Amino acid sequence: MVLTEGWWSRALIAHAVFHDIAEKRTGDVPFPMKRDNANLKAMFDQAEAKFYADIGLTAPLLGEYEHTLLKAADMLQLCYKARKEICMGNLLARRILRNGISHLRGLKWPSAAPRLLENLLKDVENERET
């Protein structure tokens, strides 16, 4: 609700609920792996498309604004997961967090969403001080 400022479409809700469902079959491959390996991404895209076809799910089309909302939500989730890993001692997750924050800064955010990024950055700074 924060990202959408109280507005959402059926297509946005459908994507938010189902966009990761294929990971039940494929597993959750981190974004950087897919981004840096085109062949791997193509293989997973194909496997996900087959999964959706097998269960009879056709995702409705999203507009650019809705697509950006989903990307922002996904990337915020990745950043908070990386932050949790860092808190548990996994210092390798620092790079993932830095890259995620960099990606978030480059998005065309909905007007309410920058507060979420600001809160994330404050949390990261507070953890550095402790």
MOMOPE-V912611 format. One record per backbone hydrogen bond with DSSP energy under -1.0 kcal/mol. NH is the residue of the N-H (numbers start at 1). CO is the residue of the C=O. Records with the same first field share a line. If there is no record, write none. Layout:
# MOMOPE-V912611
NH=CO + CO
This chain:
# MOMOPE-V912611
5=1
6=1
7=4
13=9
14=10
15=11
16=12
17=13
18=14
19=15
21=18
23=20
24=21
25=22
26=22
27=23
33=30
34=30
35=31
36=32
41=37
42=38
43=39
44=40
45=41
46=42
47=43
48=44
49=45
50=46
51=47
52=48
53=49
54=50
55=51
57=52
67=63
68=64
69=65
70=66
71=67
72=68
73=69
74=70
75=71
76=72
77=73
78=74
79=75
80=76
81=77
82=78
83=79
84=80
85=81
86=82
87=83
88=84
89=86
90=85
91=89
93=90
94=91
97=93
98=94
99=95
100=96
101=97
102=98
103=99
104=100
105=101
107=104
109=107
115=112
116=113
117=113
118=114
119=115
120=116
121=117
122=118
123=119
124=120
125=121
126=122
127=123
128=124
129=125
